[in-house]
């Protein structure tokens, strides 16, 4: 798929993350990746640096395979997907994700987990 800009991709990205549990798995993966990156610098451990993308993508791809049941956007647009994942992480962290979903005209999908 071709997108004219990051905002257009963001709308698509959010459609691929429609379920709250998908977004939670992504949040957990991003948090673990950031912790690995931080600890790798603080402790000077290269293996933690190498573990960061494995952990981050592991949680995210799990959610796409078993929760959302779609193909991760990372495969087609890796840079924009990373930018959007970080944007989603900070929106969740600051409690503004629901407002963003409403702004985009998406309906939150209710589910147990």
C-alpha positions as CSV (number, residue, x, y, z in Angstrom):
1,X,0.0,0.0,0.0
2,X,1.2,3.5,-0.8
3,X,0.6,6.4,1.6
4,X,1.0,10.1,1.0
5,X,2.4,10.8,4.4
6,X,2.8,9.8,8.0
7,X,-0.7,11.0,9.1
8,X,-2.3,8.8,6.4
9,X,-0.2,5.9,7.5
10,X,-1.1,6.6,11.1
11,X,-4.8,6.1,10.3
12,X,-4.1,2.8,8.6
13,X,-1.8,1.8,11.5
14,X,-4.5,2.4,14.0
15,X,-7.0,0.3,11.9
16,X,-4.5,-2.5,12.2
17,X,-4.5,-2.1,16.0
18,X,-8.2,-1.9,16.6
19,X,-8.4,-4.1,19.7
20,X,-7.3,-2.8,23.1
21,X,-5.4,-6.0,23.9
22,X,-3.4,-5.6,20.6
23,X,-2.4,-2.1,21.8
24,X,-1.6,-3.4,25.3
25,X,0.7,-6.1,23.8
26,X,2.5,-3.4,21.8
27,X,2.8,-1.2,24.8
28,X,4.4,-4.1,26.8
29,X,6.8,-4.9,23.9
30,X,7.8,-1.3,23.5
31,X,8.3,-0.9,27.3
32,X,10.4,-4.0,27.5
33,X,12.5,-2.9,24.5
34,X,13.1,0.6,26.0
35,X,14.1,-1.1,29.3
36,X,16.5,-3.4,27.4
37,X,18.0,-0.4,25.6
38,X,18.4,1.6,28.8
39,X,19.9,-1.3,30.7
40,X,22.3,-2.1,27.9
41,X,23.7,1.4,28.2
42,X,23.7,1.5,32.0
43,X,25.3,-1.9,32.4
44,X,27.3,-1.9,29.2
45,X,25.8,-5.3,28.1
46,X,25.6,-5.8,24.4
47,X,23.3,-8.8,24.7
48,X,20.6,-6.5,26.1
49,X,20.9,-4.2,23.1
50,X,20.4,-7.2,20.8
51,X,17.5,-8.5,22.9
52,X,15.5,-5.2,22.6
53,X,14.1,-5.7,19.1
54,X,13.5,-9.4,19.7
55,X,11.3,-8.6,22.8
56,X,9.6,-5.7,21.2
57,X,8.7,-7.4,17.9
58,X,7.9,-10.6,19.8
59,X,5.1,-9.1,21.8
60,X,3.8,-7.1,18.8
61,X,3.8,-10.0,16.3
62,X,2.2,-12.2,18.9
63,X,-0.7,-9.7,19.1
64,X,-1.1,-9.5,15.4
65,X,-1.0,-13.3,15.0
66,X,-3.3,-14.3,17.9
67,X,-5.3,-11.2,18.8
68,X,-5.8,-8.9,15.8
69,X,-5.3,-11.7,13.3
70,X,-3.7,-9.5,10.6
71,X,-0.3,-8.9,9.1
72,X,2.1,-6.5,11.0
73,X,2.5,-3.2,9.2
74,X,6.2,-3.5,10.0
75,X,6.7,-5.9,7.1
76,X,5.7,-3.2,4.5
77,X,6.6,0.0,6.2
78,X,9.3,-0.6,9.0
79,X,10.3,3.0,9.7
80,X,6.8,4.5,9.7
81,X,5.6,1.5,11.8
82,X,8.3,2.2,14.4
83,X,7.4,5.9,14.5
84,X,3.7,5.0,14.9
85,X,4.4,2.4,17.6
86,X,6.3,4.9,19.6
87,X,3.5,7.4,19.1
88,X,0.9,4.9,20.3
89,X,3.2,4.0,23.3
90,X,3.3,7.6,24.4
91,X,-0.5,8.2,23.8
92,X,-1.2,5.1,26.0
93,X,1.3,6.2,28.6
94,X,-0.2,9.7,28.8
95,X,-3.8,8.4,28.8
96,X,-4.7,10.0,25.4
97,X,-5.1,6.9,23.3
98,X,-8.9,6.8,23.6
99,X,-9.1,10.4,22.5
100,X,-7.0,9.6,19.5
101,X,-9.2,6.7,18.5
102,X,-12.2,9.0,18.7
103,X,-10.4,11.7,16.7
104,X,-9.7,9.2,13.9
105,X,-13.3,8.1,13.9
106,X,-12.5,4.6,15.0
107,X,-14.6,2.8,17.5
108,X,-12.9,1.0,20.4
109,X,-13.5,-2.7,20.2
110,X,-14.8,-4.1,23.5
111,X,-13.2,-7.3,24.7
112,X,-12.4,-9.0,27.9
113,X,-8.5,-8.9,27.6
